[in-house]
Amino acid sequence: MRTILVSCICLFFLLTLPEVKAQTLIYKGYKGDDYIGDMIVKREVKGDQVFFRSDAQLNVRFLLNWKLRFYYEADFKNGDLRRSLVQVTRDGKLRTEVKGKREGTHFNSDVDGDKESLQISSIDYCVLNTYFKPPKGRKKIFSERWGTWLQVVDQGNGKYLLQPPNGSHNTLIYKNGICQEMQFNHTIAKVRFVLKE
């Protein structure tokens, strides 16, 4: 009798747990024609929460050989960005860290010690969303890296242009609603990530 009761209680808790849906995208990184590493992007849905994670680990040559890691997190609840984290490391040393957090009617970001604050009721879409859904109909999207809005331009044929405040420009290319390729055009290099088949 006790075993049946314990089994029923366990079954009840399993049935009342929120359903977890996960999606993982793997991109191959290139500088020119040279393969430089991979980026793994994950989206996990648990009830009213959505968790995004992106981890790019690259070996890049800019006069010297560098091991670069770009790590992003964004956590949403009820369609609103609640928390974000960005860490950029070079050769194992932290170079940039950005922490964002919803506090009442503000989303506050600490960008390497500089404080950014947006008074806004909700942020329903950020850069990490772009891997899984194009920014169709949007003029701006929130950047976890910069703690502010980025202009986005629909170039047609599934292409979108993002313009970060550092003067670079990034092109996102979509097919069937999923980002197939990202082209990062910076002053020192052009890097692209192509979705692995």
N, C-alpha and C positions, 0 to 999 in steps of 0.2 A: 504493500500500500504506500509506504514511504517513497519507494523508488518511482512509483507512478506519479505521486505528487511532485517530486523533484523534477521529473521529466516534463510534466505539464507546465511547471513554473518556467523551466528553461525554454520550452517551446513558445510560451507567451512572450518572453523577453526577446527571443529571436524574431518573432513575427512583428513586434512593435518597434524594432530598430529601424531607423531610416534606411531606405535602399541606397546602396552606394553604386554610382556609375562612374567609370573611369575611362579616360581616353589618353593615349600617349602618341606623340608625334616625334619622329627622329629625323633630324636634318644633318646633312653632310656639309661641312664648311670648306670654302675654297677662297684662296687669295690668288687671283688670276686663274691659272689651271692647276695650281698646287693645292692638294688636299691638306687642310690644317687642323681638322678635328671635327667633333660632333657636338650637336646641341640636342638635348632631350627636353621636350615640353610636355607637361602633364596637366590634365584638367580632371578634377575629381568632384563629383556632386554627392553631398550627403544631406538629404532633406532640403532645408532652406539655405544650406551653405554650399559655396563653390570655392574650391581651392585650386589655384594655379601655381605651378612651379616650372621654372626654366633653368637649365644648367648647361652652359656652353664651356667646353674645355678645349683650348686651342694652343697649338704650337706655331708661333708666327715669327717670321724673320723681318725685322726692321733694323738693318745694319747689324743688330745682335739677335740671337735667338731668345724669344720670350715665351714663357708658359703663362697664358692668360686664362682667367676663369671669370665668366659673367654669370652670376647667380641671381635670379629674380623670384620673388614670392608675391602673390596677391590673394587676399582672402575676402570673399564677399559673403554677406548675410542678407537675406531678403532683397537681393538685387543691388545692394549698396556695398561699395568698397569699405571694409572696416580696418584693414591693416595691409601694409606692404613693406617689402624689404628688398634692397638691391645691394649686392656686394660685388666689387670688382677687385680681383687680385692679380698681381703680376709676380711671377716666380715665387708664389706662396705668401707674398706680403700683401696685406689689405691696402688698396690704393684709394678706394671710394666706398663709402657706405651711406645709404639713404634709408631712413626709417620713416614710415608714414603711419598715421593712426587717426581714425575718426574720433573726434571729441565734440559731442553735441552737434552743433550746426557747422562745425569746421572740420576740414581734413588738414591735419598738420603734418608737415614733413621736415625732417632734419637732414639737410643735404650737406654732408661733410661739415657739420657744425653751423651752417647757415639755416635759419628757420624760414620756412615757407608756410603760409596758411591760406587756405581757400575757404571762404564762407559759402557753403553750398549744401543744399538739403540732401543731395544724393549724387554719387559717382557710380553709374551703372556699367561703365565700359572703360577699360584701360588698355595699355599696350599689350599685356599678356592675353587679353581677349582676342586680339587680332589674328592669332594663329588659328583659332577655331571658328571665327565668324568675321566676315569683312565689315569694315566700318561704313557700310552703305548708308547714305543719307546724312552722315555726320560731317560737320565742318571742323570739329576739334575732338581730340580724345585725351584722356588724362595719362600723363607719363609718370610711372613710379620712379624712374631714374631722375627726373628733373623736378618732381613735386609740383608740376604745373601742367597747363594745357599745351598740346601740340596741335598745330594746324594740320589738317589732312585734306588732300585734294584728290577727288575721284578723276582719274585720267581715262576712264573708259576701258572696256575689254578686260575687266577684272584686275586693273592696276590702280594702286593708291599710292600717293606720295605723302610721306611724313616729313615734317621739317622741325627737328630739334633746335634748341636755342644755341647750340655750339656751331652752327653754320653748315653742318652736314645735311645730307638728305638721304632718306631711305625709301626704297620702293618695295611694296608688297604686291605679290602676284597670286591671284586666286583661281582655283578651279573647283567646281562643285562645293563651294562654300568653305573650303579649307585652304590655308595659305600654302602654296606650293614652293614659293621661293621668296627670299628676302635679300635685297641688295642694299648694303650699307656703304655709302659713298662718303668717306671722310677725307680730309686733306692729305693724310699720310698713306692711306690705303683704301682699296675697294675690296670689300669682302662680301661673299654671297653664301647663303645657306639654301640648300636644295632638299626638298622633302625626299626621304629615302623611300623607294618603291617597295 
